[in-house]
């Protein structure tokens, strides 16, 4: 039976009903872009700084103040609040609060450091305040110690709670039994099998999801340079076509985006709004938009490049590969004498053009029941260049 897509008249009033600016944005924007604010800071800090996301109107442009360039008009600025040590040690699985501010629609030009442009500056609009606050518990809390593993129990479920406005909460404070949250984005028990799956519920109907999201089994790694990753949002979990929205992780379109994808976990997304999206209540619509942040943290913040170049005991360059999501111990899929002589040309290009200290990403990531596993190869190059 298809889940309801409109708010019932006898249910409680929308907690976002008084935010007229938010309602206006939801009614008039048909496509959003979602991207992290500063790839340069992400690269320099090695992930020590909290993420900043920018949700923008993809169909309307504005010129950057102080720079001859047009960008999509910023709509929301999302700022992460979390512990620095947890970001470094549990990147992607840390407890966090992400506040979605109404954005100042006039971005400013950034600075150049040693000839490298730092990126545009996106600021929150102090007069409009916070539209929504998202709370996600992390793997360091006893309640979520199984985060990142196969989703067999509630302690393994990755979930994010949405609150209207800007309540004073700390990372991981929200519980499913609380009555203060507005809506919830959660991975179901079983994780959706071989497809990353999310279920969306609201406070007035915690048992029956109003929508579902599903993505592909394989994504990330080198695959993300050649193929878009698409998540489909539907009111019926068995539907193959999205009737609410589509989240697309975009492939790099420029040298700058390519460098950012190679050296940082910064990603670029588009959210295409479908016809039935307008039938949802404001809190349901914001839940789907907020799930884009949830997807990035759960699946793509851990794409650290599980494949790297080094040398073996005989001085031959080799490719070390990691075969687990939670361990940094390299497992070699092939020994030197097992490497075929007809290796792909691209691997030889790596040998000639890349320094042995440069880390390489996995071929792709495979999802299985809530666990993300790299699909990798191991290759040894002969030192005599034969």
C-alpha positions as a Python dict, from the first residue, in 0.01 Angstrom:
ca = {
    (1, 'X'): (0, 0, 0),
    (2, 'X'): (133, 341, -96),
    (3, 'X'): (232, 567, 193),
    (4, 'X'): (51, 901, 232),
    (5, 'X'): (215, 1198, 66),
    (6, 'X'): (6, 1478, 209),
    (7, 'X'): (-42, 1593, 566),
    (8, 'X'): (-376, 1483, 709),
    (9, 'X'): (-613, 1760, 825),
    (10, 'X'): (-649, 1618, 1178),
    (11, 'X'): (-275, 1603, 1239),
    (12, 'X'): (-82, 1870, 1425),
    (13, 'X'): (4, 2192, 1245),
    (14, 'X'): (337, 2210, 1066),
    (15, 'X'): (615, 2328, 1300),
    (16, 'X'): (756, 2526, 1005),
    (17, 'X'): (431, 2710, 928),
    (18, 'X'): (557, 3040, 1073),
    (19, 'X'): (874, 3050, 861),
    (20, 'X'): (733, 3231, 559),
    (21, 'X'): (1073, 3267, 392),
    (22, 'X'): (1122, 2891, 410),
    (23, 'X'): (776, 2822, 269),
    (24, 'X'): (844, 3061, -18),
    (25, 'X'): (1169, 2882, -104),
    (26, 'X'): (1006, 2540, -95),
    (27, 'X'): (726, 2657, -325),
    (28, 'X'): (945, 2815, -592),
    (29, 'X'): (1265, 2611, -626),
    (30, 'X'): (1261, 2314, -863),
    (31, 'X'): (1627, 2210, -851),
    (32, 'X'): (1890, 2249, -581),
    (33, 'X'): (2266, 2218, -583),
    (34, 'X'): (2437, 2084, -272),
    (35, 'X'): (2809, 2128, -221),
    (36, 'X'): (3062, 2173, 56),
    (37, 'X'): (3172, 2529, 115),
    (38, 'X'): (3553, 2529, 92),
    (39, 'X'): (3751, 2245, -70),
    (40, 'X'): (4078, 2426, 8),
    (41, 'X'): (4009, 2439, 383),
    (42, 'X'): (3899, 2075, 374),
    (43, 'X'): (4227, 1976, 209),
    (44, 'X'): (4451, 2188, 433),
    (45, 'X'): (4280, 2085, 757),
    (46, 'X'): (4263, 1713, 662),
    (47, 'X'): (3903, 1708, 783),
    (48, 'X'): (3970, 1870, 1121),
    (49, 'X'): (3722, 2150, 1051),
    (50, 'X'): (3348, 2094, 1061),
    (51, 'X'): (3173, 2068, 726),
    (52, 'X'): (2990, 2360, 571),
    (53, 'X'): (2731, 2285, 302),
    (54, 'X'): (2560, 2525, 64),
    (55, 'X'): (2214, 2450, -77),
    (56, 'X'): (2148, 2674, -377),
    (57, 'X'): (1884, 2734, -643),
    (58, 'X'): (2032, 2564, -949),
    (59, 'X'): (1807, 2751, -1196),
    (60, 'X'): (1888, 3106, -1083),
    (61, 'X'): (2229, 3271, -1089),
    (62, 'X'): (2394, 3558, -903),
    (63, 'X'): (2730, 3723, -959),
    (64, 'X'): (2990, 3674, -687),
    (65, 'X'): (3070, 4005, -520),
    (66, 'X'): (3426, 4102, -610),
    (67, 'X'): (3471, 3834, -877),
    (68, 'X'): (3354, 3807, -1237),
    (69, 'X'): (3173, 3477, -1195),
    (70, 'X'): (2812, 3365, -1163),
    (71, 'X'): (2699, 3090, -927),
    (72, 'X'): (2361, 2945, -825),
    (73, 'X'): (2182, 3167, -571),
    (74, 'X'): (2253, 3031, -220),
    (75, 'X'): (1939, 2935, -29),
    (76, 'X'): (2064, 2761, 286),
    (77, 'X'): (2402, 2734, 459),
    (78, 'X'): (2451, 2424, 676),
    (79, 'X'): (2718, 2434, 949),
    (80, 'X'): (2839, 2131, 1140),
    (81, 'X'): (2891, 2139, 1517),
    (82, 'X'): (3093, 1844, 1646),
    (83, 'X'): (3401, 1745, 1843),
    (84, 'X'): (3733, 1794, 1660),
    (85, 'X'): (3884, 1470, 1792),
    (86, 'X'): (3580, 1272, 1681),
    (87, 'X'): (3598, 1425, 1333),
    (88, 'X'): (3960, 1311, 1300),
    (89, 'X'): (3920, 966, 1457),
    (90, 'X'): (3567, 875, 1344),
    (91, 'X'): (3532, 1080, 1026),
    (92, 'X'): (3188, 1025, 877),
    (93, 'X'): (3063, 846, 1191),
    (94, 'X'): (3100, 1130, 1442),
    (95, 'X'): (2811, 1264, 1647),
    (96, 'X'): (2710, 1605, 1515),
    (97, 'X'): (2456, 1882, 1503),
    (98, 'X'): (2409, 2049, 1164),
    (99, 'X'): (2221, 2379, 1162),
    (100, 'X'): (2059, 2487, 837),
    (101, 'X'): (2062, 2867, 822),
    (102, 'X'): (1886, 3086, 571),
    (103, 'X'): (2167, 3204, 345),
    (104, 'X'): (2277, 3551, 250),
    (105, 'X'): (2195, 3541, -120),
    (106, 'X'): (2502, 3747, -216),
    (107, 'X'): (2819, 3531, -202),
    (108, 'X'): (3153, 3709, -175),
    (109, 'X'): (3487, 3643, -338),
    (110, 'X'): (3738, 3452, -128),
    (111, 'X'): (4110, 3515, -99),
    (112, 'X'): (4406, 3385, -292),
    (113, 'X'): (4671, 3204, -86),
    (114, 'X'): (5001, 3142, -268),
    (115, 'X'): (4818, 3180, -597),
    (116, 'X'): (4543, 2934, -499),
    (117, 'X'): (4188, 3066, -477),
    (118, 'X'): (4025, 2972, -146),
    (119, 'X'): (3675, 2956, -291),
    (120, 'X'): (3367, 3174, -261),
    (121, 'X'): (3246, 3287, 81),
    (122, 'X'): (2890, 3188, 171),
    (123, 'X'): (2740, 3342, 483),
    (124, 'X'): (2425, 3289, 684),
    (125, 'X'): (2164, 3565, 696),
    (126, 'X'): (2166, 3677, 1062),
    (127, 'X'): (1819, 3831, 1036),
    (128, 'X'): (1647, 3516, 906),
    (129, 'X'): (1797, 3272, 1156),
    (130, 'X'): (1796, 2892, 1153),
    (131, 'X'): (1544, 2708, 938),
    (132, 'X'): (1614, 2356, 1065),
    (133, 'X'): (1856, 2172, 1296),
    (134, 'X'): (1973, 1815, 1230),
    (135, 'X'): (2106, 1587, 1505),
    (136, 'X'): (2298, 1263, 1440),
    (137, 'X'): (2446, 1030, 1701),
    (138, 'X'): (2794, 883, 1647),
    (139, 'X'): (2978, 554, 1686),
    (140, 'X'): (3157, 665, 2005),
    (141, 'X'): (2830, 667, 2199),
    (142, 'X'): (2725, 335, 2361),
    (143, 'X'): (2383, 367, 2200),
    (144, 'X'): (2538, 360, 1850),
    (145, 'X'): (2853, 150, 1895),
    (146, 'X'): (2759, -62, 1590),
    (147, 'X'): (2743, 232, 1348),
    (148, 'X'): (2906, 141, 1016),
    (149, 'X'): (2846, -233, 1059),
    (150, 'X'): (2572, -452, 916),
    (151, 'X'): (2239, -316, 1041),
    (152, 'X'): (2112, -604, 1253),
    (153, 'X'): (2003, -405, 1560),
    (154, 'X'): (1906, -50, 1654),
    (155, 'X'): (2263, 19, 1771),
    (156, 'X'): (2375, -19, 1408),
    (157, 'X'): (2112, 209, 1255),
    (158, 'X'): (2236, 535, 1105),
    (159, 'X'): (1971, 797, 1177),
    (160, 'X'): (1933, 1173, 1175),
    (161, 'X'): (1664, 1372, 1355),
    (162, 'X'): (1535, 1703, 1219),
    (163, 'X'): (1419, 1985, 1449),
    (164, 'X'): (1231, 2297, 1343),
    (165, 'X'): (1429, 2617, 1397),
    (166, 'X'): (1743, 2628, 1610),
    (167, 'X'): (1688, 2450, 1943),
    (168, 'X'): (1973, 2438, 2194),
    (169, 'X'): (2082, 2074, 2160),
    (170, 'X'): (2414, 1892, 2167),
    (171, 'X'): (2532, 1620, 1924),
    (172, 'X'): (2356, 1292, 1993),
    (173, 'X'): (2100, 1436, 2237),
    (174, 'X'): (1788, 1337, 2041),
    (175, 'X'): (1618, 1002, 2102),
    (176, 'X'): (1346, 832, 1899),
    (177, 'X'): (1109, 841, 2197),
    (178, 'X'): (1146, 1219, 2235),
    (179, 'X'): (860, 1447, 2131),
    (180, 'X'): (1076, 1747, 2038),
    (181, 'X'): (1199, 1635, 1697),
    (182, 'X'): (1010, 1714, 1378),
    (183, 'X'): (1108, 1426, 1149),
    (184, 'X'): (1355, 1140, 1119),
    (185, 'X'): (1577, 996, 845),
    (186, 'X'): (1692, 642, 928),
    (187, 'X'): (1842, 331, 772),
    (188, 'X'): (1599, 41, 835),
    (189, 'X'): (1693, -285, 1006),
    (190, 'X'): (1860, -493, 736),
    (191, 'X'): (2001, -179, 576),
    (192, 'X'): (1798, -226, 259),
    (193, 'X'): (2002, -524, 139),
    (194, 'X'): (2240, -432, -141),
    (195, 'X'): (2094, -84, -187),
    (196, 'X'): (2149, 200, 64),
    (197, 'X'): (1799, 273, 191),
    (198, 'X'): (1647, 542, 410),
    (199, 'X'): (1302, 565, 565),
    (200, 'X'): (1146, 900, 656),
    (201, 'X'): (895, 949, 937),
    (202, 'X'): (743, 1246, 1119),
    (203, 'X'): (664, 1305, 1485),
    (204, 'X'): (289, 1262, 1432),
    (205, 'X'): (334, 924, 1258),
    (206, 'X'): (647, 751, 1385),
    (207, 'X'): (550, 403, 1269),
    (208, 'X'): (461, 453, 902),
    (209, 'X'): (724, 614, 674),
    (210, 'X'): (589, 885, 446),
    (211, 'X'): (872, 832, 194),
    (212, 'X'): (1174, 618, 110),
    (213, 'X'): (1510, 672, -58),
    (214, 'X'): (1721, 412, -234),
    (215, 'X'): (2060, 427, -406),
    (216, 'X'): (2287, 198, -609),
    (217, 'X'): (2489, -92, -471),
    (218, 'X'): (2823, 38, -607),
    (219, 'X'): (2938, 400, -595),
    (220, 'X'): (3231, 621, -500),
    (221, 'X'): (3598, 552, -562),
    (222, 'X'): (3711, 584, -922),
    (223, 'X'): (3356, 513, -1039),
    (224, 'X'): (3242, 859, -927),
    (225, 'X'): (3462, 1020, -1194),
    (226, 'X'): (3272, 850, -1477),
    (227, 'X'): (2919, 784, -1351),
    (228, 'X'): (2667, 979, -1147),
    (229, 'X'): (2533, 822, -828),
    (230, 'X'): (2154, 860, -810),
    (231, 'X'): (1927, 828, -505),
    (232, 'X'): (1554, 807, -577),
    (233, 'X'): (1290, 935, -334),
    (234, 'X'): (949, 768, -355),
    (235, 'X'): (629, 735, -154),
    (236, 'X'): (628, 358, -218),
    (237, 'X'): (948, 166, -143),
    (238, 'X'): (878, -76, -430),
    (239, 'X'): (864, 199, -695),
    (240, 'X'): (1158, 211, -935),
    (241, 'X'): (1090, 564, -1059),
    (242, 'X'): (1124, 863, -828),
    (243, 'X'): (800, 1059, -781),
    (244, 'X'): (931, 1293, -509),
    (245, 'X'): (1293, 1381, -585),
    (246, 'X'): (1628, 1257, -713),
    (247, 'X'): (1964, 1320, -547),
    (248, 'X'): (2251, 1307, -797),
    (249, 'X'): (2615, 1297, -697),
    (250, 'X'): (2776, 1475, -988),
    (251, 'X'): (3092, 1377, -1172),
    (252, 'X'): (3372, 1640, -1183),
    (253, 'X'): (3317, 1895, -1461),
    (254, 'X'): (3636, 2102, -1427),
    (255, 'X'): (4000, 2070, -1327),
    (256, 'X'): (3923, 2233, -992),
    (257, 'X'): (3643, 1986, -918),
    (258, 'X'): (3867, 1697, -1027),
    (259, 'X'): (4143, 1805, -789),
    (260, 'X'): (3891, 1848, -507),
    (261, 'X'): (3753, 1499, -571),
    (262, 'X'): (4102, 1345, -575),
    (263, 'X'): (4240, 1517, -266),
    (264, 'X'): (3939, 1580, -41),
    (265, 'X'): (3604, 1421, 52),
    (266, 'X'): (3427, 1727, -95),
    (267, 'X'): (3137, 1625, -321),
    (268, 'X'): (2885, 1795, -549),
    (269, 'X'): (2517, 1704, -567),
    (270, 'X'): (2198, 1809, -744),
    (271, 'X'): (1847, 1757, -605),
    (272, 'X'): (1578, 1739, -874),
    (273, 'X'): (1229, 1809, -741),
    (274, 'X'): (944, 1598, -886),
    (275, 'X'): (573, 1679, -908),
    (276, 'X'): (458, 1491, -596),
    (277, 'X'): (716, 1672, -381),
    (278, 'X'): (478, 1971, -362),
    (279, 'X'): (211, 1750, -204),
    (280, 'X'): (428, 1690, 102),
    (281, 'X'): (405, 1903, 413),
    (282, 'X'): (688, 2155, 473),
    (283, 'X'): (855, 1936, 736),
    (284, 'X'): (842, 1637, 502),
    (285, 'X'): (998, 1839, 222),
    (286, 'X'): (1275, 1962, 450),
    (287, 'X'): (1340, 1605, 564),
    (288, 'X'): (1418, 1504, 206),
    (289, 'X'): (1645, 1805, 157),
    (290, 'X'): (1821, 1730, 486),
    (291, 'X'): (1872, 1369, 384),
    (292, 'X'): (2124, 1490, 126),
    (293, 'X'): (2347, 1584, 421),
    (294, 'X'): (2279, 1247, 583),
    (295, 'X'): (2378, 1061, 264),
    (296, 'X'): (2705, 1252, 238),
    (297, 'X'): (2811, 1177, 595),
    (298, 'X'): (2709, 812, 589),
    (299, 'X'): (2842, 706, 250),
    (300, 'X'): (3091, 955, 109),
    (301, 'X'): (3278, 1112, 401),
    (302, 'X'): (3458, 778, 447),
    (303, 'X'): (3586, 754, 89),
    (304, 'X'): (3941, 825, 205),
    (305, 'X'): (4125, 646, -73),
    (306, 'X'): (4177, 291, 48),
    (307, 'X'): (4433, 227, -224),
    (308, 'X'): (4787, 369, -217),
    (309, 'X'): (5128, 330, -378),
    (310, 'X'): (5432, 215, -179),
    (311, 'X'): (5727, -27, -215),
    (312, 'X'): (5769, -389, -114),
    (313, 'X'): (6066, -548, 65),
    (314, 'X'): (6257, -570, -265),
    (315, 'X'): (6203, -207, -355),
    (316, 'X'): (5936, -267, -617),
    (317, 'X'): (5650, -13, -626),
    (318, 'X'): (5325, -179, -529),
    (319, 'X'): (4962, -87, -474),
    (320, 'X'): (4837, -153, -120),
    (321, 'X'): (4465, -209, -80),
    (322, 'X'): (4239, -206, 223),
    (323, 'X'): (3956, -458, 233),
    (324, 'X'): (3754, -336, 531),
    (325, 'X'): (3576, -17, 627),
    (326, 'X'): (3678, -4, 992),
    (327, 'X'): (4039, -127, 983),
    (328, 'X'): (4345, 38, 833),
    (329, 'X'): (4534, -291, 796),
    (330, 'X'): (4631, -346, 430),
    (331, 'X'): (4532, -678, 279),
    (332, 'X'): (4708, -762, -48),
    (333, 'X'): (4470, -922, -296),
    (334, 'X'): (4756, -1046, -515),
    (335, 'X'): (5119, -1142, -464),
    (336, 'X'): (5388, -1024, -704),
    (337, 'X'): (5419, -1357, -884),
    (338, 'X'): (5043, -1359, -940),
    (339, 'X'): (5031, -1028, -1126),
    (340, 'X'): (4949, -1092, -1495),
    (341, 'X'): (5174, -948, -1763),
    (342, 'X'): (4883, -786, -1946),
    (343, 'X'): (4792, -524, -1683),
    (344, 'X'): (4567, -241, -1799),
    (345, 'X'): (4744, 55, -1952),
    (346, 'X'): (4607, 287, -1684),
    (347, 'X'): (4804, 105, -1414),
    (348, 'X'): (5128, 164, -1603),
    (349, 'X'): (5035, 530, -1633),
    (350, 'X'): (5010, 542, -1254),
    (351, 'X'): (5360, 393, -1234),
    (352, 'X'): (5506, 657, -1465),
    (353, 'X'): (5318, 972, -1369),
    (354, 'X'): (5227, 941, -1001),
    (355, 'X'): (5472, 959, -709),
    (356, 'X'): (5472, 656, -485),
    (357, 'X'): (5358, 868, -190),
    (358, 'X'): (5030, 971, -357),
    (359, 'X'): (4724, 791, -219),
    (360, 'X'): (4479, 647, -472),
    (361, 'X'): (4111, 583, -420),
    (362, 'X'): (3938, 246, -444),
    (363, 'X'): (3779, 133, -769),
    (364, 'X'): (3436, 167, -606),
    (365, 'X'): (3252, 114, -279),
    (366, 'X'): (2998, -166, -242),
    (367, 'X'): (2705, -138, -4),
    (368, 'X'): (2570, -440, 180),
    (369, 'X'): (2308, -419, 457),
    (370, 'X'): (2443, -94, 601),
    (371, 'X'): (2813, -173, 565),
    (372, 'X'): (3026, 2, 300),
    (373, 'X'): (3311, -212, 163),
    (374, 'X'): (3580, -102, -86),
    (375, 'X'): (3626, -299, -407),
    (376, 'X'): (4000, -281, -468),
    (377, 'X'): (4291, -434, -656),
    (378, 'X'): (4655, -491, -567),
    (379, 'X'): (4934, -454, -821),
    (380, 'X'): (5315, -467, -805),
    (381, 'X'): (5528, -289, -1067),
    (382, 'X'): (5870, -431, -1152),
    (383, 'X'): (6164, -208, -1067),
    (384, 'X'): (6342, -286, -1397),
    (385, 'X'): (6052, -115, -1584),
    (386, 'X'): (5994, -427, -1792),
}
